[in-house]
């Protein structure tokens, strides 16, 4: 079965990510190259390219307290596809940009983006603590 995910910037679609659960292969099609901050010479990423791009968005394993970070996400670091799991559980959020991973194509910025909750703490009491628990 192929699962689909949508990379967004606010509510703008940036890319579609496909994960074939049977083969564990990833692919990504850049829909809006003007927003995407990666390699702009390619509009389609194969499995190796997607995994390199995901790795570039994640906290390096050699950075202090990486084990604590994984623990907060409910991971041990021994999972066969730990980087993909971190990517999913953090919804692809990082400090490099405001992109986020939608689990439904029609999911809105207000519904799913960790950034919306961080930038609107009055609307979500405790959300900053909850979100930073996963990304610090």
C-alpha positions as a printed Julia matrix, in Angstrom:
136×3 Matrix{Float64}:
  0.0    0.0     0.0
  1.25   3.49   -0.86
  0.61   6.2     1.72
  0.61   9.82    0.66
  1.76  12.84    2.61
  1.79  16.49    1.63
  4.56  18.93    2.44
  3.14  22.39    2.92
  4.23  25.94    3.66
  1.3   27.46    5.52
 -1.58  26.16    3.36
  0.39  26.08    0.1
  1.24  22.67   -1.27
  4.99  22.32   -1.76
  5.45  18.62   -2.5
  3.77  15.22   -2.44
  5.58  12.42   -0.64
  4.73   8.77   -1.31
  5.71   5.91    0.96
  5.29   2.4    -0.42
  4.84   0.42    2.78
  5.39  -2.91    1.02
  8.84  -2.0    -0.33
  9.62   0.82    2.16
 10.51   3.11   -0.75
  9.93   6.85   -0.68
  9.45   9.29   -3.53
  8.71  12.98   -3.63
  7.35  15.22   -6.35
  7.98  18.94   -5.98
  4.75  20.73   -6.85
  5.82  24.28   -6.06
  9.56  24.7    -6.72
  9.42  28.42   -5.88
  8.77  27.53   -2.25
 10.84  24.36   -1.9
 14.23  25.02   -0.31
 16.06  21.97   -1.61
 17.54  21.05   -4.97
 15.6   23.01   -7.54
 17.13  21.24  -10.54
 14.96  18.17   -9.86
 11.19  18.02   -9.51
 11.12  14.31   -8.66
 13.15  12.72   -5.85
 13.75   8.97   -5.75
 14.12   7.02   -2.49
 17.8    7.87   -1.91
 17.24  11.56   -2.64
 14.21  11.78   -0.32
 16.11  10.08    2.49
 19.08  12.46    2.07
 16.73  15.43    2.13
 14.94  14.11    5.25
 18.29  13.55    6.95
 19.26  17.16    6.22
 16.16  18.32    8.14
 16.76  16.22   11.25
 18.75  16.74   14.4
 22.16  15.13   13.85
 22.71  11.94   15.8
 26.0   13.27   17.15
 24.32  16.34   18.62
 23.98  16.32   22.38
 20.88  14.74   23.87
 19.82  13.01   20.64
 18.79   9.94   22.65
 16.59  12.15   24.84
 15.05  13.68   21.7
 14.25  10.19   20.35
 12.85   9.11   23.71
 10.48  12.09   23.74
  9.23  10.96   20.34
  8.65   7.42   21.62
 11.61   6.0    19.69
 14.7    4.09   20.79
 16.97   4.79   17.83
 17.05   1.08   17.01
 14.05   1.24   14.66
 15.01   0.2    11.12
 13.71   3.46    9.65
 14.23   5.85   12.56
 14.8    8.97   10.44
 11.5    8.46    8.6
  9.76   7.94   11.97
 11.26  11.17   13.35
 10.19  13.0    10.17
  6.6   11.76   10.6
  6.37  12.35   14.34
  7.71  15.91   14.13
  5.6   16.57   11.01
  8.84  17.58    9.3
  9.09  20.76   11.36
 12.47  22.31   11.96
 14.0   25.74   12.43
 15.22  26.05    8.82
 11.81  26.95    7.42
  8.1   26.82    8.16
  7.29  23.73    6.12
  5.21  21.01    7.75
  3.86  17.59    6.85
  0.12  17.17    6.31
 -1.41  13.74    6.71
 -4.41  14.71    4.54
 -4.27  16.8     1.37
 -7.01  19.08    2.68
 -5.47  19.44    6.15
 -5.08  23.13    6.91
 -2.25  25.05    8.52
 -4.46  25.7    11.55
 -5.33  22.0    11.91
 -1.96  20.36   11.52
  1.03  22.67   11.49
  3.23  22.64   14.58
  4.23  26.17   13.55
  0.67  27.48   13.87
  0.49  26.25   17.45
  3.92  27.69   18.3
  3.09  31.08   16.78
 -0.34  31.31   18.43
  0.24  30.25   22.04
 -2.84  32.13   23.3
 -5.06  29.87   21.19
 -3.37  26.69   22.42
 -2.48  26.87   26.11
  0.27  24.35   26.76
  0.92  23.74   23.06
  4.35  25.36   23.07
  5.42  23.08   25.91
  3.94  20.04   24.14
  5.53  20.83   20.76
  8.93  21.79   22.12
  8.86  18.57   24.13
  9.13  16.83   20.74
 11.65  19.08   19.02
 14.15  20.01   21.72
